[in-house]
Amino acid sequence: MINAHKRFRQGQILKLLANEAIASQDELRRRLAHLKLRVTQATLSRDLRELKLVKTAEGYRPLSAIAEETAAQPPLTRALREYLLDFRPAQNMLVLKTPPSGAQPLAAALDGERFPEIAGTIAGDDTVLIVTPSRKACVALQKKMEGLLQ
């Protein structure tokens, strides 16, 4: 009986998440309560883990879907979307701001692309400095990066 109830509850969770974006466990718990399914936060956490669901900006999604999306993106696109917070042009340079510890992986992804617009990169903890040969190259690089973020 318990396994049947658990399977039903987990099926309802999958159904809810397939039909709408649910941003938090509390919201999901309330939606289940509307379906007359009362669950504790601990049970809901366990269900999400067993179903291999992860929280994203768009709500809970299957881990396999996230892995497929991430694998389908080129490394620089993935790094820009994950780490870039802001960029500021400064003559022939671009200063990229990242969360703490985000500069190194972003700089490595940029270096891996071998863009002709990049003379070199320097990465700190939360800042990447990109030196370009000219202001024109700096503008072209900024537009290229903005295009990858689309």
C-alpha positions in Angstrom: 0.0 0.0 0.0 2.8 2.4 0.9 4.7 1.8 -2.4 1.5 2.4 -4.4 0.8 5.7 -2.6 4.5 6.7 -3.1 4.3 5.9 -6.8 1.0 7.8 -7.2 2.5 10.8 -5.3 5.6 10.8 -7.4 3.5 10.5 -10.6 1.5 13.5 -9.5 4.7 15.5 -8.9 5.9 14.6 -12.4 2.6 15.6 -13.8 2.5 19.0 -12.0 6.1 19.8 -13.1 5.3 18.8 -16.7 2.4 21.2 -16.9 3.8 24.3 -15.1 7.0 25.8 -13.7 7.2 25.4 -10.0 10.0 27.3 -8.4 10.2 25.9 -4.9 9.5 22.9 -2.7 7.0 24.8 -0.7 5.1 25.8 -3.8 5.1 22.2 -5.0 3.9 21.0 -1.5 1.0 23.5 -1.7 0.1 22.3 -5.3 0.1 18.7 -4.0 -2.1 19.7 -1.1 -4.6 21.0 -3.6 -4.7 17.5 -5.0 -5.4 16.2 -1.5 -1.8 14.9 -1.1 -0.3 16.0 2.1 3.5 15.6 2.3 6.2 16.8 4.6 9.2 18.8 3.3 11.5 15.8 4.1 9.3 13.4 2.1 9.1 15.9 -0.8 12.9 16.3 -0.8 13.3 12.5 -0.9 10.8 12.3 -3.8 12.6 15.0 -5.8 16.0 13.2 -5.2 14.5 9.8 -6.2 13.0 11.3 -9.3 16.3 12.9 -10.1 14.7 16.4 -10.3 16.8 19.5 -9.9 15.9 23.1 -9.3 16.7 25.4 -12.2 15.8 29.0 -13.0 12.8 27.7 -14.9 11.6 25.5 -12.0 12.2 21.8 -11.2 13.4 19.7 -14.2 14.7 16.2 -14.7 18.5 16.0 -14.2 18.9 14.1 -17.6 17.3 17.1 -19.5 19.7 19.5 -17.8 22.7 17.3 -18.7 21.5 17.0 -22.3 21.0 20.8 -22.7 24.4 21.5 -21.1 26.2 19.0 -23.2 24.6 20.4 -26.4 26.0 23.9 -25.7 29.5 24.8 -26.7 31.9 25.3 -23.7 32.1 29.1 -24.1 28.3 29.5 -24.4 27.8 27.3 -21.3 30.5 29.3 -19.3 29.1 32.7 -20.3 25.6 31.7 -19.3 26.8 30.2 -16.0 29.4 32.7 -14.9 29.1 36.1 -16.7 27.4 38.7 -14.5 28.4 41.9 -16.4 31.0 43.2 -18.8 32.4 46.6 -19.2 34.4 47.8 -22.2 37.5 49.9 -21.5 39.1 51.1 -24.7 40.7 48.0 -26.2 39.8 45.8 -23.2 36.8 44.1 -21.8 36.4 43.6 -18.1 34.1 40.6 -17.3 32.5 40.3 -13.8 31.7 36.8 -12.4 30.6 35.4 -9.1 33.5 34.4 -6.8 35.6 31.6 -8.3 33.9 32.1 -11.7 36.7 34.0 -13.5 39.1 31.0 -14.1 36.6 28.7 -15.8 35.3 31.6 -18.0 38.8 32.7 -19.0 39.7 29.1 -19.8 36.6 28.8 -22.0 37.5 32.1 -23.8 41.1 30.9 -24.3 39.9 27.7 -25.7 38.0 29.5 -28.5 41.2 31.1 -29.8 39.2 34.2 -31.0 41.4 36.5 -33.2 39.9 39.4 -31.3 41.6 38.3 -28.1 45.3 39.2 -27.6 45.2 37.7 -24.1 43.2 37.1 -20.9 44.0 37.5 -17.2 41.7 36.0 -14.6 41.4 36.7 -10.9 38.7 35.4 -8.6 35.7 37.3 -9.9 37.1 39.3 -12.8 38.4 38.5 -16.2 40.4 41.1 -18.2 40.4 40.5 -21.9 43.0 42.5 -23.9 42.2 43.1 -27.6 44.4 44.5 -30.3 42.1 47.5 -30.9 38.9 49.2 -29.9 37.3 47.8 -33.1 38.3 44.2 -32.0 36.9 44.9 -28.5 33.5 46.0 -29.9 33.5 42.9 -32.3 34.3 40.6 -29.4 31.6 42.1 -27.2 29.0 41.6 -29.9 30.1 38.1 -30.4 29.7 37.3 -26.7 26.3 39.0 -26.6 25.3 36.8 -29.5 26.3 33.7 -27.6 24.1 34.8 -24.7 21.0 35.0 -26.9 
